[in-house]
Amino acid sequence: MGAYLADRHRITASADVPEARSRQVIAVDGKAIKGSGRLAAPRRHLLSAVTHDRAATIAQVEVGAKTNEVRHFKPLLAPLDLADTVVTFDALHSVKANITWLIETKKTPAPHPAPWPPSATSSSAP
């Protein structure tokens, strides 16, 4: 995911579209950490919020092996100031409670699920 975001930063930074660079954009995604599993324990799974412009992780929580990412979506983003921030995420998080919370409580514009598969040529979410 880091390489994808770094490439998106390069493309956006070189584009002659000032308004595209003025709004903060955050991607929320979960990943299993390769090599973190042991015989007695499964791989560790993290849910992260990453900025598109600098490809920097700004929030991260560990998702337990017996749960899923959806329960950790709000706690991950709750401490962040998301007013006027575009938040992209997998369709997994596109539940009514999350979307309502983002728009009404966090004051984000209408959220957009992240495109899949991610590619350097896609310019926006569907």
C-alpha positions in Angstrom: 0.0 0.0 0.0 2.9 2.4 0.8 4.3 2.1 -2.8 0.8 2.7 -4.2 0.3 5.9 -2.1 3.8 7.1 -2.9 3.1 6.7 -6.6 -0.2 8.5 -6.2 1.6 11.4 -4.5 4.0 11.7 -7.3 1.2 11.8 -9.9 -0.9 14.3 -7.9 2.1 16.5 -7.1 3.0 16.7 -10.8 -0.6 17.4 -11.9 -1.5 21.0 -12.7 -4.6 20.7 -10.5 -4.2 23.0 -7.4 -7.7 22.2 -6.0 -6.8 18.4 -6.0 -3.9 19.1 -3.7 -5.6 21.5 -1.4 -8.0 19.0 0.3 -6.6 16.5 2.7 -7.3 12.9 1.7 -7.0 9.9 4.0 -7.1 6.2 3.1 -8.2 3.6 5.7 -7.0 0.1 5.0 -6.2 -3.1 7.0 -3.2 -5.4 6.4 -1.9 -8.6 7.9 1.7 -8.2 8.9 3.8 -10.7 7.0 6.2 -12.7 9.2 4.4 -11.7 12.4 2.7 -15.1 12.9 4.0 -17.8 15.2 3.0 -21.4 15.8 0.8 -20.4 18.7 -0.5 -17.1 17.3 -1.8 -15.9 13.9 -0.3 -13.0 12.0 -1.0 -9.6 13.5 -3.5 -7.5 11.6 -3.4 -3.7 11.6 -6.0 -1.1 10.5 -4.3 2.2 9.4 -5.2 5.7 8.3 -2.7 7.0 5.8 -2.4 10.4 4.2 -2.4 10.4 0.4 -0.2 13.4 0.0 2.8 12.4 2.2 2.0 8.6 2.4 2.3 8.9 6.2 0.5 6.8 8.7 -1.5 9.1 11.0 -3.4 6.5 13.0 -3.2 2.8 13.5 -4.9 0.1 15.7 -4.3 -3.6 16.0 -7.3 -5.7 15.0 -7.6 -8.9 17.0 -7.6 -12.3 15.4 -11.2 -13.0 16.6 -12.7 -9.8 15.3 -12.9 -7.8 12.1 -11.9 -4.3 10.9 -15.4 -2.8 11.0 -15.4 -2.6 14.8 -12.2 -0.6 14.8 -13.1 2.0 12.1 -14.6 4.6 14.4 -12.0 4.2 17.2 -9.3 4.6 14.6 -10.6 7.9 13.2 -12.3 9.4 16.3 -9.2 11.3 17.6 -8.5 12.9 14.1 -9.9 16.2 12.9 -11.6 15.1 9.6 -13.6 18.3 8.8 -13.5 18.7 5.0 -11.2 15.7 4.7 -11.9 13.0 2.0 -11.8 9.6 3.6 -11.4 6.6 1.3 -11.9 3.0 2.4 -12.7 -0.5 1.3 -16.4 -1.5 0.7 -16.1 -3.5 4.0 -16.4 -0.2 5.9 -19.3 1.1 3.8 -21.9 0.4 6.5 -24.6 3.0 7.2 -23.4 3.7 10.8 -19.8 4.5 9.6 -21.0 6.7 6.8 -23.5 8.6 8.9 -20.8 9.1 11.6 -18.3 10.4 9.1 -20.7 12.9 7.6 -22.6 14.1 10.7 -20.0 13.8 13.5 -16.7 14.2 11.7 -18.0 16.7 9.1 -16.4 14.9 6.1 -17.7 15.3 2.6 -19.6 12.3 1.2 -17.2 9.3 1.6 -16.0 7.2 -1.3 -15.0 3.6 -1.2 -11.4 3.1 -2.5 -11.1 1.7 -6.0 -10.2 -1.9 -6.4 -7.8 -3.0 -7.6 -5.7 0.1 -6.9 -3.8 1.3 -9.9 -1.7 4.3 -10.6 -4.0 5.3 -13.5 -7.3 5.5 -11.5 -8.0 9.1 -10.7 -11.0 8.8 -8.3 -13.1 6.3 -6.5 -16.3 5.1 -8.2 
